[in-house]
């Protein structure tokens, strides 16, 4: 199994949109509006300041994707990169794909002067939490609070 992690191109937006809809169903039992998620994904391709999508590809087939968004940290005087919208097709899970995504991104973060990597995880997604912890990440420092419209 040769997996390649690379920057996504706008022609792959539909695949990313479908992955996000699948993830919302799986992790939160939500049906995302196609129109909203489609506009949201396409907005990233139109404005790179919003973030960068990456894909995991095997034999020319996209088997996973994720979004990196930068957050400025005045405490560290550098960007912290947030992993978002991480999805790997069910039949490709437990094969080290997320580890490859993480390792590749961590290397890029170091090369680009980012101060670290962060992600958030749905509170009942224990499988994902175990994966993140096994890679040396921890949730010890902060708890996420949010207000979301709608």
Buried (B, 14 or more C-beta within 10 A) or exposed (E): EEBEBEEBEEEBBEBBBBBBBBBBEEBEEEEBEEEEBBEBBBEBBEEEEEBBBBBBBBEEEBBBBBBBBBEEEEEEEBBBBBBBBBBBBEEBBEBEBBEBBBEBBBEBBEEEEBBBBBBEBEEEBEEBBEBBEEEEBEBEEEEEEEEEEE
